[in-house]
Amino acid sequence: MWASIGSDGNIYPCGHVSTDGMESYGNILEQNLSEIWNGEKRKKVLKSMPNGKCRICSPASLRRNALMSFLSELDRETQEELINEVQ
């Protein structure tokens, strides 16, 4: 499962469900990606999915998930550098 980052820094399960009122995993401006990606809110969502996969997501979305997992392993300084480059 991949994620969608809102303009306010909130990280949502995916672009399909990043709507007003949807609970986010956390905010990238307040927490580092590792804390959010490996946090309890995301784990709870993953447990609710059959075989750990979303029925809506395509194979491309699963590759995005792998990228997010990679990014979550980066140290805080590297994460901040990447965030600053895209802002």
N, CA, C and O atoms as CSV, one atom per row, in Angstrom:
chain,resi,resn,atom,element,x,y,z
A,1,MET,N,N,0.833,-1.176,0.000
A,1,MET,CA,C,0.000,0.000,0.000
A,1,MET,C,C,0.876,1.237,0.000
A,1,MET,O,O,1.818,1.328,0.787
A,2,TRP,N,N,0.587,2.171,-0.853
A,2,TRP,CA,C,1.355,3.395,-0.938
A,2,TRP,C,C,0.655,4.505,-0.184
A,2,TRP,O,O,-0.318,4.250,0.526
A,3,ALA,N,N,1.118,5.705,-0.319
A,3,ALA,CA,C,0.540,6.812,0.437
A,3,ALA,C,C,0.400,8.044,-0.445
A,3,ALA,O,O,1.019,8.164,-1.503
A,4,SER,N,N,-0.426,8.938,0.029
A,4,SER,CA,C,-0.635,10.224,-0.613
A,4,SER,C,C,-0.328,11.297,0.422
A,4,SER,O,O,-0.832,11.252,1.545
A,5,ILE,N,N,0.503,12.261,0.038
A,5,ILE,CA,C,0.846,13.344,0.959
A,5,ILE,C,C,0.064,14.573,0.537
A,5,ILE,O,O,0.199,15.063,-0.584
A,6,GLY,N,N,-0.764,15.065,1.465
A,6,GLY,CA,C,-1.566,16.245,1.193
A,6,GLY,C,C,-0.734,17.511,1.242
A,6,GLY,O,O,0.387,17.504,1.752
A,7,SER,N,N,-1.275,18.591,0.718
A,7,SER,CA,C,-0.558,19.872,0.706
A,7,SER,C,C,-0.285,20.386,2.109
A,7,SER,O,O,0.572,21.248,2.302
A,8,ASP,N,N,-1.014,19.860,3.094
A,8,ASP,CA,C,-0.809,20.259,4.488
A,8,ASP,C,C,0.209,19.372,5.204
A,8,ASP,O,O,0.471,19.562,6.392
A,9,GLY,N,N,0.790,18.392,4.474
A,9,GLY,CA,C,1.784,17.504,5.057
A,9,GLY,C,C,1.218,16.214,5.620
A,9,GLY,O,O,1.977,15.343,6.045
A,10,ASN,N,N,-0.108,16.075,5.632
A,10,ASN,CA,C,-0.712,14.844,6.141
A,10,ASN,C,C,-0.511,13.707,5.146
A,10,ASN,O,O,-0.626,13.895,3.935
A,11,ILE,N,N,-0.210,12.527,5.679
A,11,ILE,CA,C,-0.009,11.344,4.849
A,11,ILE,C,C,-1.224,10.440,4.999
A,11,ILE,O,O,-1.589,10.041,6.105
A,12,TYR,N,N,-1.847,10.122,3.852
A,12,TYR,CA,C,-3.051,9.300,3.811
A,12,TYR,C,C,-2.734,7.941,3.192
A,12,TYR,O,O,-1.715,7.789,2.519
A,13,PRO,N,N,-3.598,6.959,3.415
A,13,PRO,CA,C,-3.352,5.628,2.863
A,13,PRO,C,C,-3.096,5.629,1.357
A,13,PRO,O,O,-2.212,4.913,0.884
A,14,CYS,N,N,-3.839,6.405,0.613
A,14,CYS,CA,C,-3.607,6.486,-0.834
A,14,CYS,C,C,-4.429,7.622,-1.413
A,14,CYS,O,O,-5.251,8.227,-0.724
A,15,GLY,N,N,-4.198,7.902,-2.675
A,15,GLY,CA,C,-4.921,8.972,-3.344
A,15,GLY,C,C,-6.407,8.700,-3.478
A,15,GLY,O,O,-7.196,9.629,-3.655
A,16,HIS,N,N,-6.797,7.431,-3.394
A,16,HIS,CA,C,-8.207,7.072,-3.519
A,16,HIS,C,C,-9.006,7.493,-2.288
A,16,HIS,O,O,-10.219,7.687,-2.368
A,17,VAL,N,N,-8.329,7.632,-1.157
A,17,VAL,CA,C,-9.058,7.918,0.078
A,17,VAL,C,C,-8.565,9.163,0.796
A,17,VAL,O,O,-8.867,9.342,1.976
A,18,SER,N,N,-7.819,10.027,0.125
A,18,SER,CA,C,-7.330,11.247,0.776
A,18,SER,C,C,-8.364,12.355,0.633
A,18,SER,O,O,-8.163,13.327,-0.095
A,19,THR,N,N,-9.454,12.189,1.332
A,19,THR,CA,C,-10.535,13.160,1.275
A,19,THR,C,C,-10.696,13.829,2.626
A,19,THR,O,O,-10.174,13.351,3.633
A,20,ASP,N,N,-11.416,14.933,2.643
A,20,ASP,CA,C,-11.679,15.615,3.909
A,20,ASP,C,C,-12.339,14.655,4.882
A,20,ASP,O,O,-13.259,13.919,4.526
A,21,GLY,N,N,-11.862,14.675,6.097
A,21,GLY,CA,C,-12.437,13.819,7.123
A,21,GLY,C,C,-11.751,12.472,7.259
A,21,GLY,O,O,-11.970,11.769,8.245
A,22,MET,N,N,-10.919,12.095,6.282
A,22,MET,CA,C,-10.196,10.833,6.357
A,22,MET,C,C,-9.035,10.995,7.322
A,22,MET,O,O,-8.293,11.973,7.235
A,23,GLU,N,N,-8.868,10.057,8.236
A,23,GLU,CA,C,-7.775,10.131,9.203
A,23,GLU,C,C,-6.449,9.841,8.509
A,23,GLU,O,O,-6.329,8.884,7.743
A,24,SER,N,N,-5.463,10.679,8.789
A,24,SER,CA,C,-4.143,10.483,8.189
A,24,SER,C,C,-3.290,9.596,9.085
A,24,SER,O,O,-3.604,9.377,10.255
A,25,TYR,N,N,-2.202,9.091,8.507
A,25,TYR,CA,C,-1.231,8.317,9.288
A,25,TYR,C,C,-0.432,9.244,10.197
A,25,TYR,O,O,0.036,8.824,11.255
A,26,GLY,N,N,-0.274,10.480,9.799
A,26,GLY,CA,C,0.526,11.453,10.531
A,26,GLY,C,C,0.892,12.592,9.600
A,26,GLY,O,O,0.461,12.623,8.448
A,27,ASN,N,N,1.690,13.528,10.099
A,27,ASN,CA,C,2.062,14.700,9.323
A,27,ASN,C,C,3.574,14.753,9.157
A,27,ASN,O,O,4.315,14.746,10.141
A,28,ILE,N,N,4.025,14.804,7.917
A,28,ILE,CA,C,5.451,14.790,7.596
A,28,ILE,C,C,6.158,16.040,8.116
A,28,ILE,O,O,7.379,16.038,8.266
A,29,LEU,N,N,5.420,17.086,8.388
A,29,LEU,CA,C,6.021,18.305,8.932
A,29,LEU,C,C,6.219,18.202,10.443
A,29,LEU,O,O,6.941,19.004,11.036
A,30,GLU,N,N,5.577,17.213,11.062
A,30,GLU,CA,C,5.658,17.047,12.515
A,30,GLU,C,C,6.403,15.784,12.951
A,30,GLU,O,O,6.940,15.727,14.057
A,31,GLN,N,N,6.431,14.773,12.078
A,31,GLN,CA,C,7.088,13.501,12.381
A,31,GLN,C,C,7.949,13.109,11.194
A,31,GLN,O,O,7.732,13.588,10.081
A,32,ASN,N,N,8.935,12.232,11.425
A,32,ASN,CA,C,9.692,11.768,10.268
A,32,ASN,C,C,8.926,10.624,9.598
A,32,ASN,O,O,8.044,10.005,10.194
A,33,LEU,N,N,9.291,10.368,8.353
A,33,LEU,CA,C,8.578,9.377,7.550
A,33,LEU,C,C,8.628,7.986,8.182
A,33,LEU,O,O,7.648,7.242,8.128
A,34,SER,N,N,9.761,7.636,8.776
A,34,SER,CA,C,9.884,6.315,9.412
A,34,SER,C,C,8.847,6.130,10.512
A,34,SER,O,O,8.217,5.077,10.610
A,35,GLU,N,N,8.674,7.155,11.338
A,35,GLU,CA,C,7.692,7.075,12.424
A,35,GLU,C,C,6.281,6.903,11.879
A,35,GLU,O,O,5.493,6.117,12.405
A,36,ILE,N,N,5.976,7.632,10.837
A,36,ILE,CA,C,4.630,7.564,10.252
A,36,ILE,C,C,4.422,6.233,9.537
A,36,ILE,O,O,3.426,5.549,9.774
A,37,TRP,N,N,5.363,5.861,8.657
A,37,TRP,CA,C,5.214,4.670,7.820
A,37,TRP,C,C,5.197,3.388,8.645
A,37,TRP,O,O,4.527,2.420,8.285
A,38,ASN,N,N,5.926,3.385,9.738
A,38,ASN,CA,C,5.986,2.197,10.593
A,38,ASN,C,C,5.101,2.325,11.827
A,38,ASN,O,O,5.185,1.509,12.745
A,39,GLY,N,N,4.258,3.345,11.846
A,39,GLY,CA,C,3.405,3.631,12.991
A,39,GLY,C,C,2.177,2.735,13.105
A,39,GLY,O,O,1.826,1.988,12.191
A,40,GLU,N,N,1.551,2.843,14.255
A,40,GLU,CA,C,0.382,2.014,14.571
A,40,GLU,C,C,-0.808,2.280,13.648
A,40,GLU,O,O,-1.532,1.347,13.302
A,41,LYS,N,N,-1.022,3.533,13.245
A,41,LYS,CA,C,-2.171,3.840,12.371
A,41,LYS,C,C,-2.054,3.092,11.045
A,41,LYS,O,O,-3.034,2.523,10.564
A,42,ARG,N,N,-0.861,3.090,10.453
A,42,ARG,CA,C,-0.671,2.381,9.183
A,42,ARG,C,C,-0.773,0.874,9.381
A,42,ARG,O,O,-1.377,0.181,8.562
A,43,LYS,N,N,-0.193,0.363,10.454
A,43,LYS,CA,C,-0.254,-1.075,10.729
A,43,LYS,C,C,-1.704,-1.547,10.863
A,43,LYS,O,O,-2.061,-2.632,10.403
A,44,LYS,N,N,-2.524,-0.723,11.494
A,44,LYS,CA,C,-3.940,-1.069,11.674
A,44,LYS,C,C,-4.644,-1.174,10.318
A,44,LYS,O,O,-5.436,-2.091,10.095
A,45,VAL,N,N,-4.354,-0.240,9.422
A,45,VAL,CA,C,-4.962,-0.274,8.091
A,45,VAL,C,C,-4.497,-1.516,7.338
A,45,VAL,O,O,-5.310,-2.193,6.709
A,46,LEU,N,N,-3.203,-1.825,7.391
A,46,LEU,CA,C,-2.670,-2.999,6.688
A,46,LEU,C,C,-3.310,-4.293,7.181
A,46,LEU,O,O,-3.606,-5.187,6.388
A,47,LYS,N,N,-3.522,-4.389,8.486
A,47,LYS,CA,C,-4.136,-5.598,9.049
A,47,LYS,C,C,-5.564,-5.795,8.566
A,47,LYS,O,O,-6.059,-6.921,8.513
A,48,SER,N,N,-6.221,-4.706,8.215
A,48,SER,CA,C,-7.622,-4.793,7.785
A,48,SER,C,C,-7.764,-5.216,6.324
A,48,SER,O,O,-8.879,-5.459,5.862
A,49,MET,N,N,-6.656,-5.308,5.591
A,49,MET,CA,C,-6.713,-5.642,4.171
A,49,MET,C,C,-6.509,-7.134,3.937
A,49,MET,O,O,-5.660,-7.757,4.573
A,50,PRO,N,N,-7.286,-7.699,3.029
A,50,PRO,CA,C,-7.074,-9.117,2.705
A,50,PRO,C,C,-5.712,-9.317,2.042
A,50,PRO,O,O,-5.400,-8.642,1.061
A,51,ASN,N,N,-4.908,-10.222,2.559
A,51,ASN,CA,C,-3.560,-10.506,2.044
A,51,ASN,C,C,-2.650,-9.288,2.044
A,51,ASN,O,O,-1.659,-9.259,1.314
A,52,GLY,N,N,-2.974,-8.272,2.863
A,52,GLY,CA,C,-2.147,-7.073,2.937
A,52,GLY,C,C,-2.175,-6.216,1.692
A,52,GLY,O,O,-1.316,-5.352,1.517
A,53,LYS,N,N,-3.157,-6.441,0.815
A,53,LYS,CA,C,-3.233,-5.697,-0.443
A,53,LYS,C,C,-4.602,-5.044,-0.595
A,53,LYS,O,O,-5.631,-5.599,-0.211
A,54,CYS,N,N,-4.574,-3.867,-1.160
A,54,CYS,CA,C,-5.810,-3.136,-1.439
A,54,CYS,C,C,-6.435,-3.674,-2.722
A,54,CYS,O,O,-5.727,-3.927,-3.697
A,55,ARG,N,N,-7.729,-3.848,-2.729
A,55,ARG,CA,C,-8.406,-4.340,-3.931
A,55,ARG,C,C,-8.439,-3.298,-5.039
A,55,ARG,O,O,-8.617,-3.640,-6.208
A,56,ILE,N,N,-8.269,-2.022,-4.679
A,56,ILE,CA,C,-8.324,-0.944,-5.665
A,56,ILE,C,C,-6.974,-0.740,-6.344
A,56,ILE,O,O,-6.918,-0.387,-7.522
A,57,CYS,N,N,-5.888,-0.961,-5.607
A,57,CYS,CA,C,-4.539,-0.626,-6.089
A,57,CYS,C,C,-4.074,-1.517,-7.239
A,57,CYS,O,O,-4.373,-2.710,-7.299
A,58,SER,N,N,-3.344,-0.898,-8.130
A,58,SER,CA,C,-2.764,-1.590,-9.278
A,58,SER,C,C,-1.351,-2.056,-8.936
A,58,SER,O,O,-0.818,-1.685,-7.890
A,59,PRO,N,N,-0.736,-2.865,-9.802
A,59,PRO,CA,C,0.672,-3.250,-9.584
A,59,PRO,C,C,1.593,-2.034,-9.458
A,59,PRO,O,O,2.571,-2.078,-8.711
A,60,ALA,N,N,1.294,-0.953,-10.178
A,60,ALA,CA,C,2.111,0.259,-10.079
A,60,ALA,C,C,2.045,0.829,-8.659
A,60,ALA,O,O,3.036,1.348,-8.146
A,61,SER,N,N,0.888,0.729,-8.040
A,61,SER,CA,C,0.740,1.214,-6.667
A,61,SER,C,C,1.579,0.389,-5.705
A,61,SER,O,O,2.116,0.921,-4.734
A,62,LEU,N,N,1.693,-0.887,-5.965
A,62,LEU,CA,C,2.512,-1.738,-5.107
A,62,LEU,C,C,3.981,-1.350,-5.216
A,62,LEU,O,O,4.720,-1.453,-4.237
A,63,ARG,N,N,4.414,-0.907,-6.395
A,63,ARG,CA,C,5.798,-0.423,-6.553
A,63,ARG,C,C,5.984,0.881,-5.785
A,63,ARG,O,O,7.048,1.113,-5.210
A,64,ARG,N,N,4.970,1.726,-5.771
A,64,ARG,CA,C,5.058,2.962,-4.987
A,64,ARG,C,C,5.200,2.640,-3.508
A,64,ARG,O,O,5.918,3.325,-2.780
A,65,ASN,N,N,4.520,1.606,-3.074
A,65,ASN,CA,C,4.628,1.173,-1.687
A,65,ASN,C,C,6.071,0.783,-1.363
A,65,ASN,O,O,6.589,1.127,-0.301
A,66,ALA,N,N,6.705,0.075,-2.270
A,66,ALA,CA,C,8.099,-0.324,-2.061
A,66,ALA,C,C,8.993,0.911,-1.956
A,66,ALA,O,O,9.920,0.942,-1.147
A,67,LEU,N,N,8.712,1.933,-2.780
A,67,LEU,CA,C,9.479,3.171,-2.714
A,67,LEU,C,C,9.278,3.859,-1.369
A,67,LEU,O,O,10.243,4.315,-0.756
A,68,MET,N,N,8.039,3.936,-0.911
A,68,MET,CA,C,7.766,4.563,0.386
A,68,MET,C,C,8.482,3.813,1.507
A,68,MET,O,O,9.004,4.436,2.432
A,69,SER,N,N,8.510,2.509,1.434
A,69,SER,CA,C,9.217,1.724,2.451
A,69,SER,C,C,10.705,2.053,2.435
A,69,SER,O,O,11.326,2.184,3.490
A,70,PHE,N,N,11.283,2.186,1.233
A,70,PHE,CA,C,12.687,2.562,1.110
A,70,PHE,C,C,12.927,3.940,1.720
A,70,PHE,O,O,13.864,4.122,2.498
A,71,LEU,N,N,12.089,4.907,1.370
A,71,LEU,CA,C,12.253,6.259,1.886
A,71,LEU,C,C,12.131,6.305,3.404
A,71,LEU,O,O,12.792,7.110,4.060
A,72,SER,N,N,11.284,5.442,3.962
A,72,SER,CA,C,11.088,5.446,5.415
A,72,SER,C,C,12.338,4.983,6.156
A,72,SER,O,O,12.484,5.245,7.350
A,73,GLU,N,N,13.237,4.300,5.458
A,73,GLU,CA,C,14.468,3.818,6.086
A,73,GLU,C,C,15.582,4.867,6.080
A,73,GLU,O,O,16.613,4.678,6.727
A,74,LEU,N,N,15.384,5.965,5.358
A,74,LEU,CA,C,16.400,7.015,5.303
A,74,LEU,C,C,16.456,7.769,6.622
A,74,LEU,O,O,15.447,7.881,7.319
A,75,ASP,N,N,17.636,8.287,6.969
A,75,ASP,CA,C,17.754,9.059,8.209
A,75,ASP,C,C,17.013,10.385,8.072
A,75,ASP,O,O,16.710,10.821,6.962
A,76,ARG,N,N,16.726,11.016,9.194
A,76,ARG,CA,C,15.917,12.236,9.240
A,76,ARG,C,C,16.517,13.348,8.366
A,76,ARG,O,O,15.784,14.035,7.656
A,77,GLU,N,N,17.817,13.525,8.412
A,77,GLU,CA,C,18.459,14.584,7.641
A,77,GLU,C,C,18.239,14.388,6.139
A,77,GLU,O,O,17.937,15.344,5.425
A,78,THR,N,N,18.387,13.172,5.669
A,78,THR,CA,C,18.175,12.883,4.251
A,78,THR,C,C,16.709,13.094,3.878
A,78,THR,O,O,16.413,13.624,2.808
A,79,GLN,N,N,15.792,12.682,4.753
A,79,GLN,CA,C,14.363,12.903,4.494
A,79,GLN,C,C,14.073,14.398,4.362
A,79,GLN,O,O,13.357,14.819,3.453
A,80,GLU,N,N,14.632,15.195,5.272
A,80,GLU,CA,C,14.399,16.653,5.227
A,80,GLU,C,C,14.976,17.259,3.964
A,80,GLU,O,O,14.359,18.148,3.377
A,81,GLU,N,N,16.146,16.803,3.526
A,81,GLU,CA,C,16.729,17.308,2.283
A,81,GLU,C,C,15.812,17.018,1.096
A,81,GLU,O,O,15.613,17.881,0.241
A,82,LEU,N,N,15.263,15.827,1.041
A,82,LEU,CA,C,14.361,15.470,-0.055
A,82,LEU,C,C,13.073,16.298,-0.008
A,82,LEU,O,O,12.578,16.747,-1.042
A,83,ILE,N,N,12.541,16.492,1.188
A,83,ILE,CA,C,11.324,17.300,1.335
A,83,ILE,C,C,11.577,18.725,0.875
A,83,ILE,O,O,10.752,19.307,0.171
A,84,ASN,N,N,12.713,19.291,1.265
A,84,ASN,CA,C,13.043,20.662,0.872
A,84,ASN,C,C,13.221,20.790,-0.633
A,84,ASN,O,O,12.901,21.834,-1.201
A,85,GLU,N,N,13.718,19.761,-1.285
A,85,GLU,CA,C,13.892,19.813,-2.744
A,85,GLU,C,C,12.571,19.852,-3.480
A,85,GLU,O,O,12.482,20.465,-4.544
A,86,VAL,N,N,11.545,19.216,-2.948
A,86,VAL,CA,C,10.261,19.162,-3.658
A,86,VAL,C,C,9.316,20.296,-3.262
A,86,VAL,O,O,8.266,20.472,-3.880
A,87,GLN,N,N,9.677,21.049,-2.255
A,87,GLN,CA,C,8.783,22.159,-1.838
A,87,GLN,C,C,8.955,23.359,-2.717
A,87,GLN,O,O,8.289,24.374,-2.513
